Amino acid sequence: MASELLLVSIDCADPGRLADFWAQVLGYEARRELPSGTLLIAKDEQTTPWLAFLRVPDAKGTKNRLHLDLNPDDQEAEVERLIALGATRADVGQPADAAWVVLADPERVLARPRIRRTLDRVTGVVLIAFGLRVAASGRAAA
């Protein structure tokens, strides 16, 4: 018997700002606020995992251990849209000719080391904050 992934928790300084940003990035419509102030977003009420944004007093001090790879139909248009939402371009040591684009979310959380890939070749956009990799072709390549 396996477990279901219920939610991914993200420590941040401004849960409202990041929840709004990621809801727009992912097209998530469900939103809940817990009494603790934690904000939860998901595609809808029945779909998991939820993303949980928790306010923490301490600043981020080390590299990220999590990023999100996005797979848009149009990489250039998606990069423009994400930048308009508050993302910024980031250099994490990716090759100049990389097929993906690296962006940082509004809290400007960046990863310094090169991104490890589990596929032979990945195209996309990586939003680091939590990171985004947006594919040039719109699909990850094996």
C-alpha atoms as one frame of an Amber mdcrd trajectory, in Angstrom:
protein
   0.000   0.000   0.000   1.411   3.372  -1.015   0.813   6.814   0.450  -0.801
   9.686  -1.416   1.097  12.977  -1.596  -1.284  15.357   0.185   0.626  18.641
   0.165   3.992  20.293  -0.370   4.917  22.795   2.366   6.834  25.940   1.452
   8.379  28.196   4.096   8.209  31.858   3.094   8.087  35.427   4.368   4.804
  36.385   2.648   2.375  33.461   2.217  -0.286  35.591   0.526   2.036  36.909
  -2.143   3.533  33.508  -2.943   0.190  31.684  -2.850  -1.239  34.240  -5.290
   1.829  33.964  -7.535   1.817  30.161  -7.666  -1.986  29.981  -8.084  -1.637
  32.160 -11.195   1.391  30.204 -12.469  -0.380  26.848 -12.136  -3.971  27.909
 -12.774  -4.996  26.730  -9.299  -8.452  27.847  -8.186  -8.966  26.234  -4.772
  -7.691  28.240  -1.806  -7.931  27.739   1.940  -6.556  29.719   4.855  -5.865
  27.851   8.078  -6.241  29.509  11.518  -2.422  29.523  11.736  -2.242  31.818
   8.683  -0.958  29.056   6.408  -2.402  29.348   2.910  -3.231  26.276   0.847
  -3.804  26.225  -2.912  -4.725  23.423  -5.312  -6.180  22.894  -8.752  -9.551
  22.175  -7.138 -10.911  20.894  -3.823 -10.529  17.240  -4.795  -7.086  17.294
  -6.435  -3.840  16.735  -4.566  -1.202  17.680  -3.843  -2.009  21.046  -2.336
   0.748  23.665  -1.984   0.968  25.028   1.575   2.643  28.407   2.196   3.818
  28.828   5.798   5.089  32.115   7.219   8.483  31.711   8.895  10.461  34.454
  10.650  13.912  33.356   9.514  15.398  34.181   6.119  16.384  31.409   3.770
  20.007  30.513   4.396  20.846  27.504   2.224  20.195  26.198  -1.248  16.769
  24.950  -2.218  16.025  21.283  -2.117  12.916  21.623  -4.239  11.957  23.259
  -7.512   9.053  22.900  -9.892   9.542  22.025 -13.547   6.852  23.503 -15.766
   5.965  22.139 -19.159   4.257  24.883 -21.225   3.195  24.694 -24.843   5.072
  27.945 -25.634   8.250  28.530 -23.621   8.813  32.143 -24.695   5.235  33.199
 -23.956   5.276  31.403 -20.585   8.551  33.053 -19.541   7.078  36.466 -20.410
   3.887  35.669 -18.450   5.818  34.489 -15.380   8.057  37.555 -15.399   4.922
  39.737 -15.598   3.617  37.869 -12.513   6.794  38.683 -10.561   9.367  36.008
 -11.468  12.911  37.047 -12.379  15.579  35.381 -14.513  18.192  33.487 -12.499
  21.638  32.088 -13.215  22.297  28.839 -11.371  25.182  27.771 -13.562  23.088
  26.441 -16.424  24.856  26.260 -19.815  24.405  29.251 -22.107  22.724  26.991
 -24.661  20.405  25.277 -22.152  17.015  24.312 -23.555  15.382  25.508 -20.326
  15.048  28.875 -18.635  15.629  29.372 -14.917  13.462  31.861 -13.048  13.174
  32.841  -9.389   9.820  33.346  -7.711   8.885  36.705  -6.087  10.839  35.951
  -2.893  13.912  35.555  -5.101  14.891  32.220  -3.681  17.752  30.955  -5.836
  19.672  27.722  -6.182  23.428  28.126  -6.684  24.519  24.655  -7.817  23.793
  23.235 -11.223  20.409  21.588 -11.515  20.597  17.815 -11.536  18.499  16.120
 -14.177  17.027  12.661 -13.901  16.222  12.505 -17.611  18.882  12.375 -20.307
  17.718  15.711 -21.606  15.259  18.170 -20.106  13.853  21.204 -21.845  11.864
  23.733 -19.903  11.680  26.493 -17.355  12.770  26.077 -13.791  11.176  28.358
 -11.210  13.514  28.351  -8.305  12.054  28.930  -4.943  10.945  26.473  -5.417
  12.078  26.513  -9.097  10.573  26.598 -12.656  11.886  24.944 -15.777   9.845
  25.780 -18.887  10.396  23.494 -21.856  11.220  24.952 -25.267   9.251  22.201
 -26.972   6.700  22.144 -24.195   7.732  18.596 -23.279  10.570  16.953 -21.379
  12.663  14.765 -23.622  13.969  11.380 -22.581
